Amino acid sequence: MKEQTLVKLRVPGQSGDRLALSEGDLRNGKLSGAGRNFNIVRGIPRLLADQHDRYTSSSFSREWKELNAGDDVWGRPVKERMSELNFLEIPLDRLKGMDFLDVGCGNGLFAREVAATFGANVIAVDISQGLELGRTMSDDQMTVDFVQADVQYPPFADNSFDIIWCAGSIHHTPDPKKTFQRLAP
């Protein structure tokens, strides 16, 4: 995990409580804030709120275990799914240097492609352990930071992102409207 990602992280389910590295390092350590501790495992902060959706986490974690890191999802190659970025209605070369959040990133294939193709600063978040597949790259090749969290309780400071991308994920939450409002305050 990069230092610039740590600056954006907050205690999930609590507004504004910063997280700080209290033990270890950004690859294997512990984040603390508001009297709570969260592990960082292989560069992935595990920021699940106490009340996180355990059913969805378990269900999607099982699903992702059946795939490999480079497997396409939804029966469509990632290069084809990249065309959906045209919905942003901006020239895609403007993504360079933008802070981009990929919500419900699954195996992170799309997030990695956005970072590699456009040079965006991508953070990819998912409630499942599928993002473990995204960490199969060596640290020097990693251009995306992954965060395990329930987006109903987003662990990010307000105004942390230029673009929040939710493709095939937010409708899995019990209240998509409320989740959307929490993601983009």
C-alpha positions as CSV (number, residue, x, y, z in Angstrom):
1,M,0.0,0.0,0.0
2,K,1.2,3.5,-0.9
3,E,1.6,6.3,1.7
4,Q,-0.9,8.4,-0.4
5,T,-3.5,5.8,0.2
6,L,-3.0,5.7,3.9
7,V,-3.7,9.5,4.0
8,K,-7.2,8.8,2.5
9,L,-8.1,6.0,4.9
10,R,-10.6,6.4,7.8
11,V,-12.2,4.1,10.3
12,P,-15.1,2.5,8.5
13,G,-18.5,3.5,9.8
14,Q,-17.2,6.6,11.6
15,S,-16.9,10.0,10.0
16,G,-13.5,11.5,9.8
17,D,-11.5,9.3,12.3
18,R,-8.1,8.9,10.7
19,L,-6.2,5.7,10.6
20,A,-2.5,5.6,11.4
21,L,0.1,2.9,11.1
22,S,0.6,1.6,14.7
23,E,2.6,-1.5,14.0
24,G,4.7,-3.0,11.2
25,D,4.7,-1.4,7.8
26,L,2.4,-0.7,4.9
27,R,2.8,-4.3,3.6
28,N,2.2,-6.2,6.8
29,G,1.2,-4.1,9.8
30,K,-1.7,-2.7,11.8
31,L,-3.7,0.5,11.4
32,S,-5.3,2.1,14.4
33,G,-7.9,4.8,15.0
34,A,-10.9,5.5,17.2
35,G,-9.8,2.7,19.6
36,R,-10.0,0.1,16.8
37,N,-7.3,-1.9,15.0
38,F,-7.2,-3.2,11.5
39,N,-4.6,-5.5,9.9
40,I,-2.7,-4.9,6.7
41,V,-2.0,-8.2,5.1
42,R,0.2,-8.4,2.0
43,G,-0.4,-4.7,1.4
44,I,-4.2,-4.9,1.7
45,P,-5.8,-3.1,4.6
46,R,-8.7,-5.1,6.0
47,L,-11.1,-2.4,6.9
48,L,-14.3,-4.2,7.6
49,A,-16.7,-2.5,9.9
50,D,-18.1,-4.6,12.8
51,Q,-21.5,-4.5,11.1
52,H,-20.2,-5.4,7.6
53,D,-22.3,-7.6,5.3
54,R,-20.9,-11.0,6.2
55,Y,-23.1,-12.9,3.7
56,T,-22.0,-10.9,0.7
57,S,-18.4,-11.1,1.8
58,S,-18.5,-14.8,2.2
59,S,-20.5,-15.4,-1.0
60,F,-18.2,-13.4,-3.3
61,S,-15.1,-14.6,-1.6
62,R,-16.1,-18.2,-2.5
63,E,-16.9,-17.1,-6.1
64,W,-13.5,-15.4,-6.6
65,K,-11.6,-18.5,-5.3
66,E,-12.8,-20.3,-8.4
67,L,-11.0,-17.8,-10.7
68,N,-7.4,-17.0,-11.5
69,A,-5.9,-13.5,-11.3
70,G,-6.2,-12.9,-15.1
71,D,-9.6,-14.4,-15.6
72,D,-12.2,-12.1,-17.2
73,V,-15.5,-11.7,-15.5
74,W,-19.0,-11.4,-16.8
75,G,-18.0,-13.2,-19.9
76,R,-16.3,-10.1,-21.3
77,P,-12.6,-9.4,-21.7
78,V,-11.3,-6.5,-19.7
79,K,-10.3,-4.6,-22.9
80,E,-13.9,-4.7,-23.9
81,R,-15.1,-3.5,-20.5
82,M,-12.7,-0.6,-20.7
83,S,-15.0,0.9,-23.4
84,E,-17.5,1.6,-20.5
85,L,-15.2,4.4,-19.4
86,N,-16.7,6.4,-22.2
87,F,-19.8,6.9,-19.9
88,L,-17.6,9.4,-18.0
89,E,-18.0,11.8,-20.9
90,I,-14.5,13.2,-20.6
91,P,-11.5,12.6,-22.7
92,L,-9.9,9.5,-21.2
93,D,-6.4,10.9,-21.4
94,R,-7.6,13.2,-18.6
95,L,-7.6,10.2,-16.2
96,K,-3.8,10.5,-15.9
97,G,-3.0,11.5,-12.3
98,M,-6.7,11.4,-11.3
99,D,-7.6,9.7,-8.1
100,F,-9.9,6.8,-9.2
101,L,-11.9,4.5,-6.9
102,D,-13.0,1.2,-8.3
103,V,-15.9,0.0,-6.1
104,G,-16.5,-3.7,-6.0
105,C,-13.3,-4.4,-7.9
106,G,-13.4,-8.2,-7.5
107,N,-10.2,-9.6,-8.8
108,G,-8.9,-6.1,-9.7
109,L,-8.4,-6.8,-13.4
110,F,-10.3,-3.7,-14.4
111,A,-8.6,-1.5,-11.8
112,R,-5.2,-2.6,-12.9
113,E,-6.0,-1.9,-16.6
114,V,-7.3,1.6,-15.8
115,A,-4.0,2.3,-13.9
116,A,-1.8,0.8,-16.6
117,T,-3.6,2.3,-19.6
118,F,-4.4,5.8,-18.3
119,G,-2.0,6.4,-15.5
120,A,-4.8,7.0,-12.9
121,N,-4.1,6.7,-9.2
122,V,-6.4,3.7,-8.6
123,I,-7.6,2.4,-5.3
124,A,-9.7,-0.8,-5.7
125,V,-12.1,-1.8,-2.9
126,D,-14.1,-5.0,-2.5
127,I,-15.8,-6.7,0.4
128,S,-14.6,-10.1,-0.7
129,Q,-11.2,-11.7,-0.6
130,G,-11.2,-11.8,-4.4
131,L,-8.8,-8.8,-4.4
132,E,-6.1,-11.3,-3.2
133,L,-5.9,-12.2,-6.9
134,G,-5.0,-8.6,-7.6
135,R,-2.0,-8.8,-5.3
136,T,-0.4,-11.6,-7.3
137,M,1.9,-9.1,-8.9
138,S,5.2,-8.2,-7.3
139,D,5.3,-5.0,-5.3
140,D,7.4,-3.2,-7.9
141,Q,4.8,-4.0,-10.6
142,M,1.8,-2.9,-8.4
143,T,0.1,0.3,-9.5
144,V,-3.2,-0.3,-7.7
145,D,-3.8,-0.2,-4.0
146,F,-6.4,-2.7,-2.8
147,V,-8.6,-2.2,0.3
148,Q,-11.0,-4.8,1.7
149,A,-14.1,-3.0,3.0
150,D,-17.9,-2.9,2.9
151,V,-18.8,0.2,0.8
152,Q,-21.8,0.6,3.0
153,Y,-19.3,1.9,5.5
154,P,-16.6,3.4,3.2
155,P,-13.2,3.8,4.9
156,F,-12.2,7.0,2.9
157,A,-11.9,10.6,3.8
158,D,-14.5,12.9,2.0
159,N,-13.4,14.3,-1.3
160,S,-10.6,11.7,-1.8
161,F,-11.5,10.8,-5.3
162,D,-12.0,12.5,-8.7
163,I,-13.9,9.5,-10.0
164,I,-15.8,6.8,-8.2
165,W,-16.5,3.8,-10.5
166,C,-19.2,1.3,-9.5
167,A,-19.8,-1.3,-12.2
168,G,-21.8,-4.3,-11.2
169,S,-21.4,-3.8,-7.5
170,I,-23.5,-1.2,-5.7
171,H,-26.8,-3.0,-6.4
172,H,-25.5,-5.8,-4.1
173,T,-25.9,-3.6,-1.1
174,P,-29.2,-3.6,0.9
175,D,-29.7,0.1,0.2
176,P,-27.9,1.2,-3.0
177,K,-29.1,4.9,-2.7
178,K,-27.7,5.2,0.9
179,T,-24.5,3.4,-0.1
180,F,-24.1,5.8,-3.1
181,Q,-24.6,8.8,-0.8
182,R,-22.0,7.5,1.7
183,L,-19.5,7.0,-1.1
184,A,-19.8,10.5,-2.5
185,P,-20.4,12.9,0.3
